[in-house]
Amino acid sequence: MSAPDPGIYISPTQMYTEVRGLAEVVGRIEGKLDQALRENVDMRGDIQDHEKRLRDLEAEPKASAISARVEKVEHQTWRSAGASAAIAAVFMLAGQVFLPMILR
C-alpha cells in the first residue's frame, strides 16, 4: 500500500500574497468599469443628439416634394416672363401707332 497523499500546503504568507494580488486586480477592474460607465453616459448624450438630428432630417420634405415645388416656381417664372414680353410688345406697338399722331 502507498502512503496517502498529504495534499497541498499553502502557507499564510502565500495566501496573503495571493489575496493582495487579487485585491489589486479587482481594484484596477473597478477603475476601468467606472471609467467605462462615465464614457457610456457621455455616449448616451451623443446618441440622443444624433437621433434628434436624424429625426429632424427625416421630417424635412423629400426630394420629390421639393422638385414639384421647383417646377411650379419655374412654370410661374416663364409665365410671368411671357406676360411681360406680351405687355412690352403691346406698348411698343401702341407707341409706334400713337406717337406719330401725338408728334404731328
Buried (B, 14 or more C-beta within 10 A) or exposed (E): EEEEEEEEEEEEEEEEEEEEEEEEEEEEEEEEEEEEEEEEEEEEEEEEEEEEEEEEEEEEEEEEEEEEEEEEEEEEEEEEEEEEEEEEEEEEEEEEEEEEEEEE
